[in-house]
Amino acid sequence: MDVDLIFKIAAIGILVSVLNQVLTRSGREEQATMVTLAGLVVVLMVVVQQISDLFELVKTLFNLG
């Protein structure tokens, strides 16, 4: 696992948190929720891509494919 992946996920989390707080304080709770959901989707896409790469590595390692 690459340390850059952890930093990338942490940066997305910090950015989403700041945007969520700004939008909530300005009375835009719906947009804050949408930003949070969008951040979650982005992180999930990154994690799913890494899991896919892991499965490909395992298949290659054990000559399953």
C-alpha positions as CSV (number, residue, x, y, z in Angstrom):
1,M,0.0,0.0,0.0
2,D,1.2,3.4,-0.9
3,V,1.4,6.2,1.7
4,D,0.2,8.6,-1.0
5,L,-3.2,6.9,-0.9
6,I,-3.6,7.6,2.8
7,F,-2.7,11.2,2.2
8,K,-5.1,11.5,-0.7
9,I,-8.0,10.1,1.4
10,A,-7.1,12.4,4.3
11,A,-6.9,15.4,2.0
12,I,-10.3,14.6,0.6
13,G,-11.7,14.2,4.1
14,I,-10.3,17.5,5.3
15,L,-11.6,19.3,2.3
16,V,-15.1,17.8,2.6
17,S,-15.1,18.6,6.3
18,V,-14.2,22.3,5.8
19,L,-16.8,22.7,3.0
20,N,-19.4,20.9,5.1
21,Q,-18.8,23.4,8.0
22,V,-18.9,26.4,5.7
23,L,-22.1,25.4,4.0
24,T,-23.8,24.4,7.3
25,R,-22.9,27.7,9.0
26,S,-24.3,29.6,6.0
27,G,-27.6,27.7,6.3
28,R,-27.2,25.4,3.3
29,E,-27.6,22.0,4.9
30,E,-28.8,20.3,1.7
31,Q,-25.6,21.4,-0.2
32,A,-23.5,20.3,2.8
33,T,-25.0,16.9,2.7
34,M,-24.4,16.6,-1.0
35,V,-20.8,17.6,-0.6
36,T,-20.4,15.0,2.1
37,L,-22.0,12.3,-0.2
38,A,-19.8,13.4,-3.1
39,G,-16.7,13.1,-1.0
40,L,-17.7,9.7,0.2
41,V,-18.3,8.5,-3.4
42,V,-14.9,9.8,-4.5
43,V,-13.1,8.0,-1.6
44,L,-15.1,4.8,-2.3
45,M,-14.1,4.9,-6.0
46,V,-10.4,5.3,-5.0
47,V,-10.6,2.4,-2.5
48,V,-12.5,0.2,-5.0
49,Q,-9.8,0.8,-7.6
50,Q,-7.1,-0.2,-5.1
51,I,-9.0,-3.4,-4.2
52,S,-9.4,-4.2,-7.9
53,D,-5.6,-3.8,-8.3
54,L,-5.1,-6.1,-5.3
55,F,-7.3,-8.8,-6.8
56,E,-5.4,-8.5,-10.1
57,L,-2.1,-8.9,-8.3
58,V,-3.4,-12.0,-6.5
59,K,-4.6,-13.5,-9.7
60,T,-1.3,-12.9,-11.4
61,L,0.6,-14.1,-8.4
62,F,-1.2,-17.5,-8.3
63,N,-1.6,-17.8,-12.1
64,L,-5.4,-17.9,-11.8
65,G,-6.2,-15.8,-14.8
